[in-house]
Amino acid sequence: MTQVALWPTTGPTAGAAATNSRITVRYVQATVAVAVLGTVWCVANFTVGAGTEALAYTFVPVGGIFAAGSVVHLLRHASLDPVTRRFWRALLVAAATITIGYGWLALDMLTHAAEARTRSMPLPAAACVAIGFVVAIWAVARVPIAETGDVERWRILLDRAIAFLGCAALLCYVGLAPMFTADEPWSPQAMALVGLAFLVAIGAATKVSFVAGGPVDRVALRFVAASGGVTAGIVAVLAVRYGYVAGIPVQAIVMPLTPVFFTLGVRAQWRADLGVRRAQTPNGVLLPYLAVVAVDVPLLAVAFGAPLTLPVRLVLIAAVVVTALVSVRQFIAYRENARLLRNTRVQEERLQYEVSHDGLTGLANRALFRDRLASALTATTPASVLLVDLDDFKTVNDLLGHGVGDRLLVSVAELLRAEVGDDGLPVRVAGDEFAVLLTGADADPEELAGRLLAALDQPISQHRLLVQASIGIADTAPGATVDSVLRDADVAMYTAKQRGKASFVRYVDGMGEPVLAHMQLGGELRRALDDNELRVVYQPILRLDDNWLVGVEALVRWHHPTRGVVSPAEFIPAAERTGLIVPLGRFVLRETCRQAAAWSREFGPEALREAGLNVSARQLHDPDFVSDVTAALAESGLPCERLVLEVTESAVLRGQQVSRTLFELDRMGIRLSLDDFGTGESSLSLLRAFPAAIVKLDKSFVDGIEIDDGQAAAADARRAVARAVIQLAHALGLETVAEGVESAEQVAVLRALGYTRGQGFHLARPMTADGIAGLLARQQTVTAVRRPT
């Protein structure tokens, strides 16, 4: 069997945690053995007179040596934090000093064996023990409790004071007070040491009740309390009951229990250091109340005739102090509860406000709006709803940033408050959508809508921005519901947008049918994408001098199973509104790349110079758009320079995200075309900031360009934009395409102005991929005929 040394050695040992744990158990076993040996000797002494009575005083210092050794082992081999190490180092000093004191007493008794039963403890020995108890009290007092606020800290201090005084009063009454009046009174040294032991016990018990965990183990603190309190209590009882005769069993049986409890505390700390620790939560809630009950014991004893001695008077004074502290504690608890109730009410009000109001603007939110509208419908009160949607608000966010957009929303909210006043409830429904609930027969929603539109004609917010709004008005009617009123207001607002924005429309019966049809169209478009009902056709781009095919523009057509061909002018806006423009554009992109690559393989790479398609602003905002383009080119094998992406001027002006996307596409080698050029407000500046390769003259500048009414000035005015565009494009090295060519006369004028390419019904109508293949085949034949043999 492996032998384990009882006393620790310096440095790490083999077996580390397991070995050290067994060593700690050996210390406990050693102190238990000393206590058992003292008990056996005491019994033998009283029964057969074995040994001198002075031997009784040797068991406490021997057990103290083992107790101090256990602490030394803990400090040398356990990974304690600084607070715990400081605590046990102080207890080591206390244990060593107490052991020295009792060793001194044992030596004194052995040298005066004849007086062992009645001899008092030498003052130096008593001083050593007292110093040890004081150090132990100091160590326990320095154990930190849970971190708390100021109010909680005062509450804990009062609770600890109540618990300490209450327990001290009871122990003093049942322990120390009888020792003063015993028939065989003990020496002042002995009573002082018993009192100090009581203080150690009370202090440790009080401390452990308010320690919420922390570095010093609570079980260890309990054993420290027991080492002082249990033994001191038994000593006091025996001293009062049996007088000097109790001295021998006290020294041989009772007091050796102190090292046992102490080493058990060391063992508990060691187990906690190894992670064997139960969940520790403060349990000091009941202790002050138990202390109040304890302090009532001496009061009841006096009430039933106990003698009113000086120690008892001191106990009664302590009871009065405890009662006063309890009153202060209850007053603090009352104030704290009142404060908590106030805070709870404030939090409830704040939460209720946050639940019912918009966090950005402070207006009522959708939930409160629906609640108030439902109340108006229940009370059959005449009411009207104005739904206010800011026109083109997304452009503000894209160009100026969301911070500017948020401040604009706040300014609009302030404007609504000012215009609505006390006549209604202004609401932020969501995003850039607001609402106003007007109740009462005198409410005039159209007058309010007019005032709102007039107020929005002036710059608002700190950035002095102009913003417009479309307003839909709906009135409550018998049988109406919250959802039906909001739906009617939404239909009216949507109608105002369709009529040109910056206006208001009042809902009338039947107004929702076109809107509902438009919404249904969006749902059918989703199904059309899934069921492959969409087709791509191609409008040729030809040279104006010889009608030679140089490129195509991809256009999408919808062949509805029941409605036939649906016009792009009808379903493209629905796709934009519903977000389906992104998957729709992805479909057109992949099909165009696939078809252009197929033509290149069939007719040669030079047969078709470019294949273009329109790209919306919504697609350019999609973070996956560049990846979609890259994937389509990779899947089809079409060279980057053969793909042309056409964007409008309004799409280019949609913010930094769009700009970054366009420049990234340009760096890939994809050619960008500025579609409908000349219709925007920043055309000239765009040509410098936008990486365009092609400029397409809008159809509006081609219409009427061929008219010759004999007035040279009028004809020059009609051709001025076309002439300016071609000159600017040549100066910047850009290619040009004239759109919407519908007659031979327009072709002649465009050629005279310098345009070399065009597209339009006069040149060629949109056709299927097979039609383009037929054109390419004929051109290939013509090329073969012209090639010299």
C-alpha positions in Angstrom: 0.0 0.0 0.0 1.3 3.5 -0.8 2.3 5.4 2.2 1.3 9.1 2.4 3.3 11.4 4.5 1.2 13.2 7.2 3.2 16.5 7.0 3.4 18.3 3.6 6.6 18.7 1.8 7.6 21.6 -0.3 7.0 21.7 -4.0 4.5 19.7 -6.1 3.8 16.0 -5.2 3.0 13.1 -7.5 -0.7 12.5 -7.7 -1.5 16.2 -7.2 -5.2 16.7 -6.5 -6.0 13.1 -5.4 -2.9 12.8 -3.1 -3.5 16.3 -1.5 -7.1 15.4 -0.9 -6.1 12.2 0.9 -3.6 14.2 3.0 -6.4 16.6 4.1 -8.5 13.6 5.1 -5.5 12.3 7.2 -5.4 15.6 9.1 -9.1 15.3 9.9 -8.5 11.7 11.0 -5.6 12.8 13.2 -7.7 15.4 15.1 -10.6 12.9 15.5 -8.1 10.4 16.9 -6.8 13.0 19.4 -10.4 13.8 20.5 -11.2 10.0 20.8 -8.0 9.5 22.8 -8.9 12.3 25.1 -12.3 10.8 25.7 -10.9 7.4 26.4 -8.3 8.8 28.8 -11.0 10.9 30.6 -13.2 7.9 31.1 -10.3 5.9 32.4 -9.3 8.7 34.7 -12.7 9.0 36.2 -13.2 5.2 36.6 -9.8 3.7 37.5 -7.8 6.9 38.2 -5.5 6.4 35.3 -2.8 9.2 35.0 -2.7 12.6 36.5 -5.4 15.1 35.8 -2.9 17.5 34.2 -2.7 15.2 31.2 -6.2 16.4 30.2 -4.6 19.7 29.1 -2.3 18.1 26.5 -5.0 17.0 24.0 -6.0 20.5 22.9 -2.5 21.6 21.8 -1.8 18.3 20.1 -5.0 18.6 18.1 -4.2 22.3 17.4 -0.9 21.2 15.9 -2.7 19.0 13.4 -5.2 21.8 12.7 -2.5 24.3 12.0 -0.7 21.7 9.8 -3.9 21.2 7.7 -3.9 25.0 7.0 -0.2 24.9 6.0 -0.9 22.1 3.6 -3.9 24.0 2.1 -1.9 27.2 1.6 1.1 25.3 0.0 -0.8 23.1 -2.4 -4.2 24.6 -3.2 -4.7 27.1 -6.0 -6.4 29.7 -3.8 -7.3 33.2 -4.9 -5.8 36.1 -3.0 -8.9 36.7 -0.8 -9.1 33.1 0.3 -5.4 32.8 0.8 -5.5 35.9 3.1 -8.4 34.4 5.1 -6.7 31.1 5.7 -3.3 32.7 6.4 -5.0 34.7 9.2 -6.7 31.6 10.5 -3.3 29.8 10.5 -1.9 32.6 12.7 -5.0 32.3 14.9 -4.7 28.5 15.2 -0.9 28.7 15.9 -1.3 31.4 18.5 -4.2 29.5 20.3 -2.2 26.3 20.1 0.8 28.0 21.7 -1.5 29.4 24.5 -3.0 26.0 25.3 0.5 24.4 25.0 1.6 26.9 27.6 -1.4 26.0 29.8 -0.6 22.2 29.4 3.0 22.8 30.4 1.9 24.9 33.4 -0.5 22.2 34.5 2.0 19.4 34.2 4.5 21.3 36.4 1.7 22.0 38.9 -0.1 18.7 38.7 -1.4 18.8 42.2 -3.4 22.0 41.5 -4.6 21.0 38.0 -8.3 21.0 39.0 -8.4 24.5 40.6 -5.4 26.3 39.1 -6.2 29.3 36.8 -4.8 29.7 33.3 -1.6 31.7 33.3 -2.1 35.2 32.0 0.5 34.8 29.1 -1.3 31.6 28.0 -4.7 33.3 28.2 -3.3 36.3 26.2 -2.0 34.0 23.4 -5.4 32.3 23.1 -7.2 35.7 23.3 -5.0 37.1 20.5 -5.7 34.0 18.4 -9.5 34.5 18.9 -9.2 38.2 18.0 -7.2 37.3 14.8 -9.9 34.7 13.9 -12.6 37.3 14.4 -10.7 39.8 12.2 -10.2 37.1 9.5 -14.0 36.3 9.5 -14.9 40.0 9.4 -12.7 40.6 6.3 -14.5 37.9 4.2 -16.3 39.8 1.4 -20.0 39.5 1.0 -22.1 40.0 -2.2 -21.6 43.3 -4.1 -24.6 45.5 -3.6 -25.8 49.1 -4.0 -25.9 51.7 -1.2 -29.4 50.9 0.0 -28.8 47.1 -0.1 -25.5 47.6 1.7 -27.2 49.4 4.6 -29.9 46.7 4.7 -27.3 44.0 5.0 -25.4 45.9 7.7 -28.6 46.3 9.7 -29.5 42.6 9.2 -26.0 41.5 10.3 -26.1 43.8 13.4 -29.6 42.5 14.4 -28.5 38.9 13.9 -25.2 39.5 15.7 -26.7 41.3 18.8 -29.7 38.9 19.0 -27.5 35.8 18.9 -24.9 37.4 21.2 -27.7 38.3 23.7 -29.0 34.8 23.8 -25.6 33.1 24.2 -24.6 35.7 26.8 -27.7 34.9 28.7 -27.6 31.1 28.6 -23.8 30.8 28.5 -21.8 33.7 30.1 -24.3 35.1 32.6 -24.6 31.8 34.5 -20.8 31.6 34.7 -20.7 34.9 36.7 -23.1 33.6 39.3 -22.1 30.0 39.5 -21.3 28.5 42.9 -17.8 27.8 41.8 -17.1 30.8 39.5 -14.5 30.3 36.8 -11.6 32.6 36.3 -11.9 35.8 34.4 -9.4 34.3 31.8 -11.7 31.4 31.2 -14.8 33.5 30.9 -13.1 35.9 28.5 -12.0 33.1 26.3 -15.5 31.6 26.2 -16.8 35.0 25.3 -14.3 35.4 22.5 -15.2 31.9 21.2 -18.8 32.9 21.2 -17.9 36.0 19.1 -16.0 33.8 16.6 -19.0 31.6 16.3 -21.6 34.4 16.0 -19.4 36.3 13.6 -18.9 33.3 11.3 -22.5 32.3 11.4 -23.6 35.8 10.6 -21.1 36.2 7.8 -22.0 32.9 6.2 -25.6 33.9 6.0 -24.8 36.9 3.8 -22.0 35.5 1.6 -23.5 34.8 -1.8 -20.7 32.5 -2.9 -17.4 34.1 -3.4 -13.9 32.6 -2.8 -14.3 31.5 0.8 -16.4 28.4 1.0 -19.6 28.8 3.1 -19.3 25.2 4.5 -15.8 26.0 5.7 -17.1 29.1 7.4 -19.8 27.0 9.1 -17.2 24.6 10.5 -15.1 27.6 11.7 -18.2 28.9 13.5 -18.8 25.4 15.0 -15.2 25.2 16.2 -15.8 28.2 18.4 -19.5 28.1 19.2 -20.2 24.4 19.9 -17.3 24.0 22.2 -17.8 27.3 24.0 -21.5 26.5 24.6 -20.7 23.1 26.0 -18.0 24.5 28.2 -20.3 27.2 29.6 -23.1 24.6 30.4 -20.6 22.2 32.1 -19.0 25.1 34.0 -22.3 26.2 35.5 -23.6 22.7 36.1 -20.6 21.0 37.6 -18.1 23.7 38.6 -14.5 22.7 38.9 -15.2 19.0 38.4 -16.1 19.8 34.8 -12.6 21.2 34.0 -11.1 17.8 33.2 -13.8 16.5 30.7 -13.8 20.0 29.2 -10.1 19.8 28.4 -10.0 16.2 27.5 -13.3 15.7 25.6 -15.0 19.0 24.7 -12.2 21.3 23.7 -10.4 18.8 21.4 -13.5 19.0 19.2 -12.3 22.5 18.2 -9.4 21.2 16.0 -11.8 18.6 14.6 -14.3 21.2 13.4 -11.4 23.4 12.2 -9.8 20.6 10.0 -13.2 19.8 8.6 -13.4 23.5 7.5 -10.1 23.1 5.8 -11.3 20.0 4.1 -14.4 21.8 2.9 -12.3 24.6 1.5 -10.1 22.1 -0.3 -13.1 20.4 -1.9 -14.4 23.7 -3.0 -11.0 24.5 -4.6 -11.3 21.2 -6.5 -14.7 22.2 -7.8 -16.7 20.0 -5.4 -19.0 22.8 -4.2 -22.8 23.0 -4.0 -24.6 26.0 -5.3 -24.2 28.8 -2.8 -26.9 31.4 -2.4 -27.3 33.8 0.5 -29.7 32.6 3.2 -29.7 35.5 5.5 -33.4 36.4 4.9 -34.6 34.6 8.0 -31.6 35.1 10.3 -32.7 38.6 11.6 -36.1 37.3 12.4 -34.6 34.3 14.3 -32.3 36.8 16.1 -35.4 38.8 17.2 -36.9 35.5 18.5 -33.6 34.7 20.3 -33.4 38.0 22.0 -36.9 37.5 23.4 -35.8 34.5 25.3 -34.1 36.5 28.1 -37.0 38.9 28.2 -39.5 36.1 28.7 -37.2 34.6 31.4 -37.2 38.0 33.3 -40.9 38.2 32.9 -41.3 34.8 34.6 -39.1 35.8 37.6 -35.5 35.3 36.6 -33.1 37.4 38.8 -32.2 40.8 37.3 -28.4 40.6 37.6 -25.9 42.9 35.8 -25.3 40.4 32.9 -29.0 40.1 32.5 -29.4 43.8 32.5 -26.8 44.0 29.7 -28.8 41.4 27.8 -31.9 43.4 28.2 -30.2 46.5 26.8 -29.0 44.5 23.8 -32.6 43.4 23.3 -33.7 47.1 23.3 -31.0 47.9 20.8 -32.1 45.0 18.6 -35.7 46.3 18.7 -34.5 49.7 17.6 -32.4 48.3 14.8 -35.4 46.3 13.6 -37.5 49.4 13.5 -34.8 51.2 11.5 -34.6 48.1 9.2 -38.3 48.1 8.7 -38.3 51.8 7.9 -35.6 51.3 5.3 -37.6 48.4 3.9 -40.7 50.5 3.7 -38.9 53.3 1.8 -37.2 50.8 -0.5 -40.6 49.1 -1.2 -42.1 52.5 -1.9 -39.3 53.3 -4.3 -39.6 50.0 -6.0 -43.4 50.5 -6.4 -42.7 54.0 -7.9 -40.1 52.6 -10.2 -42.5 49.8 -11.2 -45.3 52.3 -12.0 -42.8 54.4 -14.0 -41.6 51.4 -15.9 -45.1 50.2 -16.6 -46.0 53.7 -17.9 -42.8 53.8 -20.0 -43.4 50.3 -21.4 -47.0 51.1 -22.2 -45.9 54.3 -24.0 -43.2 52.4 -25.9 -45.7 49.7 -26.9 -48.2 52.3 -28.2 -45.8 54.9 -29.7 -43.1 55.0 -32.4 -39.6 55.1 -31.1 -38.2 57.4 -33.8 -40.9 60.1 -34.1 -42.8 59.8 -30.9 -46.1 59.5 -32.7 -48.7 56.9 -31.9 -47.9 53.6 -33.6 -50.0 51.2 -35.6 -51.2 49.2 -32.6 -52.6 52.4 -30.8 -54.0 53.6 -34.1 -56.0 50.3 -34.6 -57.2 50.4 -31.0 -58.5 54.0 -31.3 -60.1 53.2 -34.7 -61.8 50.1 -33.3 -63.1 52.2 -30.4 -64.5 54.8 -32.8 -66.2 52.0 -34.8 -67.7 50.4 -31.7 -69.1 53.8 -30.5 -70.4 54.5 -34.0 -68.6 57.8 -33.9 -68.1 59.4 -37.4 -64.5 59.0 -38.2 -62.1 59.4 -41.2 -58.7 58.0 -41.8 -56.0 59.8 -43.8 -53.2 57.6 -45.0 -50.1 59.7 -45.9 -47.3 58.1 -47.9 -44.1 60.1 -48.7 -43.4 60.1 -52.4 -39.9 58.7 -53.5 -38.6 58.7 -49.9 -36.3 55.8 -50.8 -34.3 58.2 -52.9 -33.5 60.3 -49.9 -32.2 57.3 -48.1 -30.1 56.1 -51.1 -28.6 59.5 -51.9 -28.3 61.2 -48.5 -28.2 58.2 -46.1 -30.6 56.8 -43.6 -29.6 59.3 -40.9 -30.9 62.2 -43.1 -33.9 60.1 -43.9 -34.7 59.5 -40.2 -34.4 63.3 -39.5 -36.8 63.9 -42.4 -39.3 61.5 -40.9 -39.0 63.3 -37.5 -39.7 66.6 -39.3 -42.7 65.2 -41.1 -44.0 63.9 -37.7 -43.6 67.4 -36.2 -45.5 68.9 -39.2 -48.3 66.4 -38.7 -48.6 67.3 -35.0 -48.7 71.0 -35.8 -51.3 70.6 -38.6 -53.6 68.1 -36.8 -53.4 69.7 -33.4 -56.2 68.4 -31.1 -58.5 67.5 -33.9 -57.1 64.0 -34.4 -54.5 61.4 -33.7 -51.3 61.5 -35.9 -49.7 58.1 -36.4 -46.6 56.6 -37.9 -47.8 53.4 -39.5 -44.5 52.0 -40.8 -41.5 53.3 -42.7 -42.4 56.4 -44.6 -46.1 55.9 -44.1 -48.2 58.0 -41.7 -51.8 58.3 -40.8 -54.3 60.6 -39.1 -57.4 59.5 -37.4 -60.1 62.2 -37.3 -63.3 61.7 -35.2 -66.4 63.8 -34.9 -69.0 65.1 -37.2 -67.2 68.4 -37.7 -64.0 66.8 -39.0 -63.1 67.8 -42.5 -60.4 65.3 -43.8 -60.1 67.0 -47.2 -59.4 70.4 -45.7 -56.7 68.8 -43.5 -55.2 66.9 -46.5 -55.0 70.2 -48.4 -53.2 71.8 -45.5 -50.8 69.0 -45.2 -49.9 69.1 -48.9 -49.5 72.9 -48.7 -47.2 72.6 -45.7 -45.1 70.0 -47.5 -44.6 72.4 -50.4 -42.0 74.2 -48.1 -38.5 72.8 -47.3 -38.5 70.9 -44.0 -35.9 69.3 -41.6 -32.5 70.8 -40.9 -31.4 69.8 -44.4 -34.1 72.0 -46.0 -35.5 69.1 -48.1 -38.6 69.2 -50.3 -40.8 66.1 -49.9 -44.2 65.3 -51.4 -46.9 63.0 -50.2 -49.8 61.0 -51.6 -52.8 60.9 -49.3 -55.7 58.5 -49.3 -58.9 59.3 -47.3 -61.4 56.7 -46.2 -64.6 57.3 -44.0 -66.1 54.8 -41.6 -69.5 53.4 -42.5 -72.0 51.1 -40.8 -70.6 47.6 -40.7 -67.1 48.7 -41.4 -64.1 47.0 -39.7 -60.7 48.3 -38.9 -59.2 46.3 -41.7 -61.8 47.4 -44.3 -61.3 51.1 -43.4 -57.5 50.8 -43.7 -57.8 48.9 -46.9 -60.0 51.6 -48.4 -57.5 54.3 -47.3 -54.7 52.3 -48.8 -56.6 52.0 -52.1 -57.3 55.7 -52.2 -53.6 56.5 -51.5 -52.5 54.1 -54.2 -54.9 55.8 -56.6 -53.4 59.2 -55.7 -49.9 57.9 -56.6 -51.2 56.5 -59.9 -52.6 60.0 -60.7 -49.3 61.7 -60.4 -48.5 61.8 -56.7 -48.5 64.9 -54.5 -52.3 64.8 -54.2 -55.1 63.3 -52.1 -57.9 61.0 -53.2 -61.1 60.2 -51.2 -62.2 56.6 -51.5 -65.5 55.8 -53.3 -67.1 52.5 -53.9 -65.5 50.5 -56.7 -62.2 52.3 -56.5 -60.5 49.2 -55.1 -61.2 47.0 -58.1 -58.4 48.2 -60.4 -56.0 48.1 -57.4 -57.1 44.6 -56.5 -56.6 43.6 -60.1 -53.1 45.0 -59.9 -52.3 43.1 -56.7 -53.7 39.9 -58.3 -51.5 40.5 -61.2 -48.5 40.4 -58.9 -49.5 37.0 -57.6 -50.1 35.7 -61.1 -46.7 36.9 -62.1 -45.1 34.9 -59.3 -46.9 31.8 -60.7 -45.8 32.7 -64.2 -42.2 32.7 -63.2 -42.7 29.2 -61.6 -44.7 27.9 -64.6 -42.3 29.2 -67.3 -45.0 31.4 -68.9 -42.5 34.2 -69.7 -40.6 34.4 -73.0 -37.7 36.6 -74.2 -37.9 38.3 -77.6 -35.2 40.4 -79.2 -35.4 43.7 -81.0 -32.6 44.1 -83.5 -30.2 47.0 -83.4 -29.2 47.8 -87.0 -26.8 50.0 -88.9 -28.7 52.9 -90.4 -26.9 52.8 -93.7 -27.4 49.2 -94.7 -29.7 47.7 -92.1 -27.0 45.3 -91.0 -27.7 43.6 -87.7 -25.1 44.5 -85.1 -26.9 43.8 -81.8 -30.1 42.9 -80.0 -32.0 44.2 -77.0 -33.8 41.5 -75.0 -37.4 42.2 -74.1 -39.7 40.0 -71.9 -43.2 38.9 -72.9 -45.8 37.2 -70.8 -48.1 34.6 -72.4 -50.9 34.3 -69.9 -52.9 31.0 -70.2 -56.2 32.8 -70.1 -55.6 36.5 -70.7 -53.2 36.0 -73.7 -50.2 38.3 -74.1 -49.9 40.7 -71.1 -48.3 44.0 -72.0 -44.9 44.8 -70.2 -46.4 48.2 -69.4 -48.9 46.3 -67.2 -46.8 43.6 -65.5 -43.4 45.4 -65.1 -44.8 48.0 -62.6 -46.4 45.1 -60.7 -43.0 43.3 -60.7 -41.3 46.5 -59.4 -43.9 47.0 -56.7 -43.8 43.4 -55.4 -40.0 42.9 -55.8 -40.5 40.2 -58.4 -38.4 42.3 -60.8 -35.3 40.7 -59.2 -36.1 37.1 -60.2 -37.7 38.3 -63.4 -34.5 40.2 -64.3 -32.4 37.1 -63.4 -34.4 35.0 -65.8 -34.0 37.5 -68.7 -30.3 37.8 -68.0 -29.6 34.1 -68.0 -31.7 33.5 -71.1 -30.1 36.4 -73.0 -26.6 35.2 -72.2 -27.5 31.6 -73.1 -29.0 32.6 -76.4 -26.2 35.1 -77.4 -23.6 32.4 -76.7 -25.6 29.9 -78.9 -25.7 32.4 -81.8 -22.0 33.0 -81.4 -21.3 29.3 -81.6 -23.6 28.8 -84.7 -22.7 31.9 -86.7 -19.2 32.8 -85.4 -18.1 35.2 -82.7 -18.3 38.3 -85.0 -21.8 37.6 -86.3 -23.5 39.5 -83.4 -21.5 42.3 -81.7 -23.6 42.7 -78.6 -26.7 41.5 -76.7 -28.3 43.9 -74.3 -31.0 43.9 -71.7 -32.7 46.4 -69.3 -31.7 46.5 -65.6 -33.9 48.2 -63.0 -32.8 50.1 -60.0 -34.2 47.4 -57.8 -31.9 44.9 -59.4 -28.9 47.1 -58.9 -29.7 47.5 -55.2 -29.7 43.7 -54.9 -26.4 42.7 -53.3 -26.4 39.5 -55.3 -26.7 41.1 -58.7 -23.0 41.1 -59.6 -22.9 37.4 -58.6 -25.9 36.7 -60.8 -24.2 38.4 -63.8 -21.0 36.5 -63.2 -22.8 33.2 -62.9 -24.9 33.8 -66.1 -21.7 34.6 -68.1 -19.9 31.6 -66.7 -22.8 29.2 -67.4 -23.3 30.4 -71.0 -19.6 31.0 -71.9 -20.5 34.5 -73.3 -17.6 36.9 -73.3 -18.1 39.9 -70.9 -17.6 42.5 -73.6 -20.6 41.0 -75.6 -23.0 41.8 -72.8 -24.6 45.2 -72.6 -26.6 46.2 -69.5 -29.0 49.2 -70.1 -29.8 51.4 -67.2 -31.9 54.6 -67.0 -30.8 57.9 -65.7 -33.1 57.6 -62.7 -31.6 54.3 -61.8 -28.1 55.7 -61.9 -29.1 58.4 -59.3 -30.2 55.8 -56.7 -27.3 56.1 -54.4 -23.8 54.7 -53.5 -24.9 51.1 -53.7 -26.0 51.4 -57.3 -22.8 53.4 -58.2 -20.5 50.7 -56.6 -22.4 48.0 -58.5 -22.1 49.8 -61.9 -18.4 50.5 -61.5 -17.8 46.8 -60.5 -19.6 45.7 -63.6 -17.5 48.1 -65.7 -14.3 46.7 -64.2 -15.5 43.2 -65.3 -15.5 44.4 -68.9 -19.3 44.5 -69.2 -20.5 47.4 -71.4 -23.0 49.8 -69.8 -25.6 51.7 -71.8 -27.4 54.8 -70.7 -31.0 54.2 -71.8 -33.6 56.9 -72.5 -30.9 59.6 -72.6 -32.0 63.2 -72.4 -35.1 62.7 -70.3 -33.5 63.2 -66.9 -32.2 66.3 -65.2 -28.5 65.4 -64.9 -27.7 63.9 -68.2 -24.5 65.9 -68.9 -23.0 65.3 -65.5 -23.9 61.6 -65.6 -21.7 61.1 -68.7 -18.7 62.2 -66.7 -19.5 60.3 -63.5 -21.1 57.1 -65.0 -18.9 54.6 -66.8 -21.1 54.4 -69.9 -20.0 53.0 -73.2 -23.2 53.5 -75.1 -25.8 56.4 -75.1 -29.3 55.6 -76.4 -31.2 58.7 -77.6 -34.8 58.6 -76.2 -37.6 58.0 -78.6 -39.2 61.4 -77.6 -36.4 63.2 -79.4 -36.7 61.1 -82.5 -40.4 61.6 -82.9 -41.0 64.5 -85.3 -37.4 64.9 -86.1 -38.2 64.4 -89.8 -40.9 67.0 -90.1 -40.1 69.8 -92.5 -42.7 72.5 -92.3 -40.7 75.1 -94.2 -39.6 76.8 -91.0 -35.9 76.2 -90.5 -35.9 77.5 -86.9 -38.6 75.1 -85.8 -36.9 72.1 -87.5 -33.5 73.0 -85.9 -35.2 73.2 -82.5 -36.7 69.7 -82.9 -33.2 68.3 -83.9 -31.2 70.3 -81.3 -31.2 67.6 -78.6 -30.3 64.9 -81.1 -27.5 67.0 -82.5 -26.2 67.9 -79.0 -26.2 64.3 -77.9 -24.3 63.0 -80.9 -21.7 65.7 -80.6 -21.3 65.1 -76.9 -21.0 61.3 -77.4 -18.4 61.8 -80.1 -16.4 64.1 -77.8 -16.5 61.6 -75.0 -15.8 58.6 -77.2 -19.2 57.0 -76.7 -21.3 54.9 -79.1 -24.8 56.1 -79.9 -28.1 54.3 -80.7 -31.3 56.1 -81.8 -34.4 54.5 -80.3 -38.0 54.5 -81.7 -37.1 54.9 -85.4 -40.5 54.6 -87.2 -39.9 55.9 -90.8 -37.4 56.2 -93.5 -37.4 60.0 -93.2 -36.3 59.7 -89.6 -33.5 57.4 -90.7 -32.3 60.0 -93.2 -32.3 62.8 -90.7 -30.5 60.7 -88.1 -27.8 59.7 -90.6 -27.4 63.4 -91.5 -26.9 64.2 -87.8 -24.2 61.5 -87.5 -26.1 58.6 -86.0 -25.0 55.2 -87.4 -27.1 52.8 -85.4 -30.8 52.6 -84.5 -33.7 50.5 -83.4 -37.4 50.8 -84.0 -40.4 49.3 -85.7 -39.4 50.8 -89.1 -36.0 48.9 -88.9 -37.2 45.7 -87.3 -39.9 44.6 -84.8 -39.1 42.5 -81.8 -38.8 38.8 -82.8 -38.1 35.4 -81.4 -34.6 33.9 -81.1 -35.4 31.9 -84.3 -36.1 35.2 -86.2 -32.7 36.6 -85.1 -31.1 33.4 -86.2 -32.7 33.8 -89.7 -31.3 37.4 -90.0 -27.8 36.2 -89.0 -28.0 33.3 -91.5 -28.9 35.7 -94.3 -26.1 38.0 -93.3 -23.7 35.1 -93.3 -24.8 34.2 -96.8 -24.3 37.8 -98.0 -20.9 37.9 -96.5 -19.9 34.6 -98.2 -21.1 36.0 -101.6 -19.2 39.2 -101.1 -16.0 37.5 -100.1 -13.7 37.3 -103.1 -12.8 33.8 -104.3 
